[in-house]
Amino acid sequence: MVQRLEGRVAVVTGGASGIGLATVRRFANEGAKVVVADLDPASGKAAADEAGGLFVQVDVTDEEQVKALFQTTVDTYGKLDIAFNNAGISPPDDDSILTTGIEAWDRVQKVNLTSVYLCCKYAIPHMQANGKGSIVNTASFVATMGAATSQISYTASKGGVLAMSRELGVQFAREGIRVNALSPGPVNTPLLQELFAKDPERAARRLVHVPLGRFAEPEEIAAAVAFLASDDSSFMTASNFLVDGGIAGAYVTPL
Ligand SMILES: NC(=O)c1ccc[n+]([C@@H]2O[C@H](COP(=O)([O-])OP(=O)(O)OC[C@H]3O[C@@H](n4cnc5c(N)ncnc54)[C@H](O)[C@@H]3O)[C@@H](O)[C@H]2O)c1
């Protein structure tokens, strides 16, 4: 594996599972020191141990905990180069606007959007001190496209992540701090597998829109994150980096 991240220090939120876990592994394989930040202590610690890094238990909606996460990272490894702000949820009670209550709306906004605000707020000063940095915020292809299978708060939260990433990318560009939004298409994670195994029609309704004809594997998303985190993407900031199997570009897909 190429060693593009040799000597870099990275924080991955939601690093205990799915896209985050695949990225923890990829970052470590490319030479980075990785801090795994997650609510889940068992799988979070296992991920950090496997990567030879550090586990910090954190609720990304809690300002003091997020502040402490980045301070602990710098206290332990001396600096902060990369923040992958990726923790997010898509609970079943976030659905059509007609049935989604304010409690579900607020919970999803907090975990998916407020958390990214907090992580950027407390990562950027450390990157300013370091004279450079790369922030990757996980949005989604639904920030760009409408879905008739609505998850209204989720979609709105990812639209917020996309707009915030663009603005921060522009604001901090001259300080060597790049901020990009990563917009994955549907990814083959345990949650998705369980949902679609129970309901094949639901899976088929979505798969028909993907030109590549399948969902992404977490490792394919992690490869894109590693690119955005590394100097290979040095002329990219404020972008919406779609890794979506072609969904956003498609009108009619192959049979
Ligand atoms: N899976 C997909 O199809 C897909 C598609 C597009 C975007 N995304 C986005 O990618 C990101 C990761 O998704 P995933 O599929 O890997 O999810 P996942 O459920 O496999 O992993 C999410 C991780 O975040 C952690 N987490 C949840 N709430 C947290 C909190 N408050 N504080 C700290 N950690 C918390 C969980 O413990 C878990 O380890 C999310 O932002 C999601 O919205 C996923």
The ligand as an SDF file (V2000), in Angstrom:
LIG
                    3D

 44 48  0  0  0  0  0  0  0  0999 V2000
  -24.2080    3.4870    4.5950 N   0  0  0  0  0  0  0  0  0  0  0  0
  -24.6310    4.2500    3.6020 C   0  0  0  0  0  0  0  0  0  0  0  0
  -25.2700    3.7840    2.6710 O   0  0  0  0  0  0  0  0  0  0  0  0
  -24.2750    5.7260    3.6000 C   0  0  0  0  0  0  0  0  0  0  0  0
  -24.4870    6.4730    2.4350 C   0  0  0  0  0  0  0  0  0  0  0  0
  -24.1680    7.8280    2.4140 C   0  0  0  0  0  0  0  0  0  0  0  0
  -23.6710    8.4240    3.5740 C   0  0  0  0  0  0  0  0  0  0  0  0
  -23.5000    7.6690    4.7050 N   0  0  0  0  0  0  0  0  0  0  0  0
  -22.9820    8.3490    5.8850 C   0  0  0  0  0  0  0  0  0  0  0  0
  -21.7380    7.7870    6.2300 O   0  0  0  0  0  0  0  0  0  0  0  0
  -21.5220    7.9150    7.6310 C   0  0  0  0  0  0  0  0  0  0  0  0
  -21.1690    6.5680    8.2050 C   0  0  0  0  0  0  0  0  0  0  0  0
  -22.2170    5.6670    7.9150 O   0  0  0  0  0  0  0  0  0  0  0  0
  -22.0810    4.0930    8.1090 P   0  0  0  0  0  0  0  0  0  0  0  0
  -23.0310    3.4670    7.1430 O   0  0  0  0  0  0  0  0  0  0  0  0
  -20.6770    3.6900    8.1070 O   0  0  0  0  0  0  0  0  0  0  0  0
  -22.7540    3.9580    9.5670 O   0  0  0  0  0  0  0  0  0  0  0  0
  -22.5440    2.9040   10.7550 P   0  0  0  0  0  0  0  0  0  0  0  0
  -23.8480    2.8790   11.4970 O   0  0  0  0  0  0  0  0  0  0  0  0
  -21.9740    1.6070   10.2610 O   0  0  0  0  0  0  0  0  0  0  0  0
  -21.4310    3.6310   11.6670 O   0  0  0  0  0  0  0  0  0  0  0  0
  -21.6770    4.8440   12.3100 C   0  0  0  0  0  0  0  0  0  0  0  0
  -20.8000    4.9280   13.5620 C   0  0  0  0  0  0  0  0  0  0  0  0
  -21.0730    6.1960   14.1770 O   0  0  0  0  0  0  0  0  0  0  0  0
  -21.1680    5.9940   15.5670 C   0  0  0  0  0  0  0  0  0  0  0  0
  -22.0100    7.0370   16.1630 N   0  0  0  0  0  0  0  0  0  0  0  0
  -23.3460    7.2130   16.0110 C   0  0  0  0  0  0  0  0  0  0  0  0
  -23.7610    8.2600   16.7420 N   0  0  0  0  0  0  0  0  0  0  0  0
  -22.6570    8.7560   17.3660 C   0  0  0  0  0  0  0  0  0  0  0  0
  -22.4390    9.8280   18.2880 C   0  0  0  0  0  0  0  0  0  0  0  0
  -23.4510   10.6020   18.7200 N   0  0  0  0  0  0  0  0  0  0  0  0
  -21.1880   10.0500   18.7300 N   0  0  0  0  0  0  0  0  0  0  0  0
  -20.1580    9.2640   18.3330 C   0  0  0  0  0  0  0  0  0  0  0  0
  -20.3080    8.2260   17.4650 N   0  0  0  0  0  0  0  0  0  0  0  0
  -21.5520    7.9760   17.0030 C   0  0  0  0  0  0  0  0  0  0  0  0
  -21.7730    4.6100   15.7420 C   0  0  0  0  0  0  0  0  0  0  0  0
  -21.4900    4.0640   17.0380 O   0  0  0  0  0  0  0  0  0  0  0  0
  -21.1000    3.8400   14.6090 C   0  0  0  0  0  0  0  0  0  0  0  0
  -19.9000    3.2310   15.0430 O   0  0  0  0  0  0  0  0  0  0  0  0
  -22.7940    8.5310    8.2070 C   0  0  0  0  0  0  0  0  0  0  0  0
  -22.6150    9.9240    8.3400 O   0  0  0  0  0  0  0  0  0  0  0  0
  -23.8190    8.2220    7.1350 C   0  0  0  0  0  0  0  0  0  0  0  0
  -24.8890    9.1290    7.1480 O   0  0  0  0  0  0  0  0  0  0  0  0
  -23.7770    6.3420    4.7460 C   0  0  0  0  0  0  0  0  0  0  0  0
  1  2  1  0
  2  3  2  0
  2  4  1  0
  4  5  1  0
  4 44  2  0
  5  6  2  0
  6  7  1  0
  7  8  2  0
  8  9  1  0
  8 44  1  0
  9 10  1  0
  9 42  1  0
 10 11  1  0
 11 12  1  0
 11 40  1  0
 12 13  1  0
 13 14  1  0
 14 15  2  0
 14 16  1  0
 14 17  1  0
 17 18  1  0
 18 19  2  0
 18 20  1  0
 18 21  1  0
 21 22  1  0
 22 23  1  0
 23 24  1  0
 23 38  1  0
 24 25  1  0
 25 26  1  0
 25 36  1  0
 26 27  1  0
 26 35  1  0
 27 28  2  0
 28 29  1  0
 29 30  1  0
 29 35  2  0
 30 31  1  0
 30 32  2  0
 32 33  1  0
 33 34  2  0
 34 35  1  0
 36 37  1  0
 36 38  1  0
 38 39  1  0
 40 41  1  0
 40 42  1  0
 42 43  1  0
M  CHG  2   8   1  16  -1
M  END
$$$$
